[in-house]
């Protein structure tokens, strides 16, 4: 399956992925759980670029991962050199959704989606997403539609 995602203006992050010996099983393919680790690396990169931990903690907030979905398309081996992509597909007042692809030369090996919300660390309850993050997403959406 080829990558068909139009990612322009969707707050995309992209990371090269290195496959280590401990990532593979006895058959020489990447363990399924390793993809989840890569999803987390991509989500952290997104936060580092668009809403760093420092910003969140200043507001006594943290993002909470509520759901992860994964669809394995084909196996990767230790010899592969994949790339991970993550972009925001939806932001509402209290919820966020990101889409993820693990690919190599535009060939998709795995797709996924994560969703969650923001949590007030003092009040110990969900809160609205930071207005600045919503504003950034809306600006990216407007740019995409031009």
N, C-alpha and C positions, 0 to 999 in steps of 0.2 A: 504494500500500500504506500502510495506517495503522499507526502505532506501537501495538503490542500488548504491549510489554514492561512487566511489573510490576517497577518498579525500587526500590520502597520497601525501605529497609534494606539495599541492596546496595553501600554505599560509593560512591554515584553522584556524579559531577561533571558539570556542565553549563556550557557556554560559548557565548556568542553568537559567530557567525563572520561576519567581514567579508570580502567578496569584492572583490579588487583587480583592476585592469586587467591586471596581469601574471599573474593566475590563469586567464585565459580564453584560448581559442584564436581563430582567425580566424572561426569560426562563432558566436562569442559565448557558448560554454559553458565551464564550468570544466574544466580539464585533469584527467585521471584521477589524476595523481601528486599533485595538490594535496590530494586527500582524505587521502593518506598523511601529508602535513604536518599536516593537521588532527588526525589520529589521534595524532600525536606531541604536539601542543599539549595535547590532552585527557589523554594519559598523564602529561605533565609536571604538569598541574594536579592530577591524582590524587595524584601523589607529593608535590607541595607541600602538599596538604591532609592526607594520611594518613601519609606516611613521607618527610619532607624529605631532600634530598641531605645536609644536615648530619648527620642521624642515621646515614645510610648510611656516610658517610666516617669518622665516629667509630668505626664498627665495621669499617672497611676493607672495605666491601662496596659493590657496585653492582648494579642490576638489569640483566639482559641480555635484550634482545629476541631471541627465537629465530624467531618466525614471525608474519607478518601476512597475513591473508586479507581480501579486499575483494570486495563484491558491489555493483556499480553498478546502481541501480534505475531512475533517471531523471536527466536532466541538470539541473544548476543553471546559472543565468545571472548576469551581473553585477548584475542588478536584484533578485535573491533575497536574503533575509536569514535564512539557516539557523542552526540551533543544533546543537551537537554534544553528545552524551551518551556517557558511558563509565561502566561499572560492573563490579565484579568478579563474574565468574560462577563462578570456581573458584579455590580456594587449597588446595594440598596442602603437604606438608612441604618440598618443594623446587621446586615449580612454581606459577606463577600464570597465570590466563587472564582477560582482560577482553573484554567485548563493547562494541561501539560502534555508534551510530546518528548519521547526519547527517540532520536533518529540518527541516521548516518547517511550522508550524501542524499538527503531528502527522502530516504526510505524510512518509514515509521516502524519502529520495533515495539513501542509501547505507548499507549495514551492513558491519560487519567484526568481526574478532576478532584479538587479539594474544595471544601467549603467550611465556613465558620463564621465567627462573630468576634466582637471585641468585649473585653471583660474589665470591669472596674475592680482593681486590686484591693482598694479600701472598703468599698461597699459590698464587694463579693457578689456582683450581679452583672448580667450583660448590659451593655450601654450602646448608644448610637456610635457608628463609625466616626472617626475624626473628620471634621468638616474639611480640613485641608486635603485629606486623602480622597474624599468624595469629589472635591473641586478638581483635583488633578485628573481623576478618572473622567469626569464630565468634559474637561478640556480635550483629553485624548479622543473621546467619542466625537466631539465636534470636529476635530481635525480630520478624523477618518471619513466623515461624511462630506467633506469639502471636495 
